[in-house]
Amino acid sequence: MRRTALAALCLTAVTSLAVTGCQGDDKTEGKSKDKPSAGQSDQSSSSSKPKEPFAGLTGGEIADRAVKATFDADSFRMKGDIPDDASGSTITMDMALDRKGDCAGNMSIGGEGQADLIKTGDTLYMKYDEDFLRAQSEGAPEAEVDATVSMLADKWTKMSAKGSDAKDFADFCDMDTVFGDADDAGSDATRGKTATVDGTPAITLYEKDGKESFTFYVATEGEPYVLRLVSTTPSDEGSLTFSDFDEPVPADKPTGDILDLDALGG
C-alpha cells in the first residue's frame, strides 16, 4: 500500500542481496543453463556422500543466481506481513503481480478489516469492508464515517491508476517499484542450513547491512527463486513469502455494479 512499508522489508532486503552480476546480462543467465541442478555435488566428493545444493558456491554467489532468477520472473505472488512506517502498524498482504503492472489480491492494516484490490491496465478496482473503512477513517466525524461506510462498504469501486489517489496502491502492483534498484548493490550473504518453504526444498542465506539483518530462503530445485524473505531486525520485523512464479495473475475486471470514484470526484 505504502512504499515506505514495502521499502522497510522488500526493497531494502532484496537490494542487499543483489550483486553486480545482475546488471546487463542475458535474460537467461542465472536460470537453468547457469545454476547448479538441485542437489549438485562437488566433483571431487565421494558418490556416497549426500548431495549438496549449490556445491562450491558462496552465499553471495547463490544470492546472485537467486536475485537474477526472481527478477526475470514474469509474475509472482507475495504473501506476508510487513511493518508500515506511516501508520506504525503492520500490513498483511496476499498479492499476485506481473511484469505488465497488473495485480490482484487483498491487504489489511493492523488486522482491522480487509481491502480487495485489482489493477488491470490503467484502471484500479478496490473493495473495502466496513472494519477497514472505519479503521482508516479514525478521528473523522462519526456522521462522515457512517456516510463513507454506507457508500463504499463491500462495493467495488474504480479509479484511474494514474491518479494521485491511486498512486500508492498502483505502485504496489509495479514489479520494478517493488524491487527498486536492487541490482546496484553487492552481497556478502552467508550460507546456512537446508530447509523447506511450503514443501519446496531451499537453502538458507543470512545477510546483514548495518543494523539491519535478513534471512532468505532460496529454492534448490528448479529455478533458484527467493522463496521467503524475513527481516530479523528487532525494530523492523516482518516476512514475505514468494510463490506462483510465471503464473497468470487473475486481474479480471470485477462483475456487477462498480462505483466510479473519479466521476464522483467531479
C-alpha positions, -999 to +999 in steps of 0.1 A: +000+000+000+026+025+010+061+024-005+076+032+029+063+000+042+074-020+012+109-005+014+112-014+050+113-051+041+112-059+005+131-032-012+159-029+014+163-066+019+162-077-017+185-048-026+210-061-001+210-095-018+216-082-054+251-084-069+268-068-099+262-099-119+226-089-123+234-059-145+231-060-182+232-098-186+213-120-209+179-128-195+186-165-193+217-161-173+213-174-138+184-196-149+185-233-158+216-232-180+237-214-154+225-226-120+236-259-105+209-285-106+192-294-074+214-315-052+245-310-074+276-322-056+313-314-058+330-334-085+358-343-060+334-356-033+326-393-028+295-405-045+285-420-011+282-385+004+249-366+005+245-343-025+250-307-016+228-280-032+248-252-049+280-271-042+311-249-042+291-216-043+294-189-017+263-173-001+269-143-023+271-164-055+238-181-046+223-148-039+234-137-074+216-165-090+185-162-068+181-124-074+186-128-112+160-157-114+135-138-093+139-106-113+135-125-145+101-139-135+072-125-154+049-127-123+048-139-087+027-139-056+039-123-024+022-130+009+031-120+044+033-092+070+054-060+068+057-030+091+042+002+079+062+033+089+033+056+081+008+041+104+031+024+129+012-009+124+015-039+102+003-045+067-008-081+060-010-088+022-016-115-003-009-101-037-001-115-072+015-091-097+031-093-131+055-075-153+027-057-171+017-039-139-015-059-134-022-073-099-049-089-077-051-096-041-060-082-007-045-064+023-052-054+058-037-028+081-032-036+117-056-066+113-086-043+110-107-053+081-097-060+046-094-043+012-095-062-021-075-048-050-074-055-087-054-035-112-058-042-149-043-018-175-048+018-163-077+010-140-076+003-103-105-015-087-109-017-049-134-031-024-133-023+013-152-039+041-167-019+070-140-026+095-113-014+071-131+018+063-138+026+099-102+019+109-088+041+081-113+069+090-104+070+127-106+106+140-131+118+114-166+129+125-189+100+131-215+111+106-189+114+079-175+079+087-211+064+086-217+081+053-185+067+039-193+032+051-228+034+037-215+044+003-184+022-001-185-009+022-184-042+003-188-025-030-164-025-059-150+009-068-128+020-097-104+049-104-076+058-128-045+040-117-026+071-128-045+094-104-029+108-073-054+090-051-044+056-066-006+061-068+003+043-035-019+013-045-008+013-081+029+013-071+022-019-051+015-036-085+047-024-102+074-051-101+101-025-108+089-004-079+088-035-056+124-044-064+136-008-068+173-005-077+182-039-064+209-046-090+230-017-077+243-034-046+267-062-037+261-092-014+281-108+013+254-133+023+265-163+042+252-199+037+230-216+063+213-250+065+188-265+041+152-261+048+117-262+032+093-234+023+058-246+017+072-280+008+099-267-016+135-276-007+156-244+000+189-232+013+191-205+040+211-173+034+219-147+060+225-110+052+235-081+074+235-045+064+245-022+092+219-026+119+195-044+096+196-082+092+177-106+070+172-143+063+165-156+028+153-189+016+163-199-019+149-228-039+173-256-045+151-273-071+141-258-104+149-221-107+167-206-077+139-183-068+138-163-035+110-182-017+109-164+016+124-132+029+125-124+067+136-092+083+152-102+116+159-066+126+142-062+160+128-028+152+116-038+117+104-074+118+083-089+090+083-115+063+072-122+028+068-155+010+071-156-028+054-182-050+034-188-082+063-176-104+053-171-140+017-180-133-011-159-148-024-131-125-062-132-121-066-095-127-101-096-143-125-067-140-150-073-112-185-082-122-216-064-112-221-027-103-189-007-099-188+028-083-167+052-104-148+073-078-133+096-105-167+106-116-179+113-081-149+135-076-160+157-104 
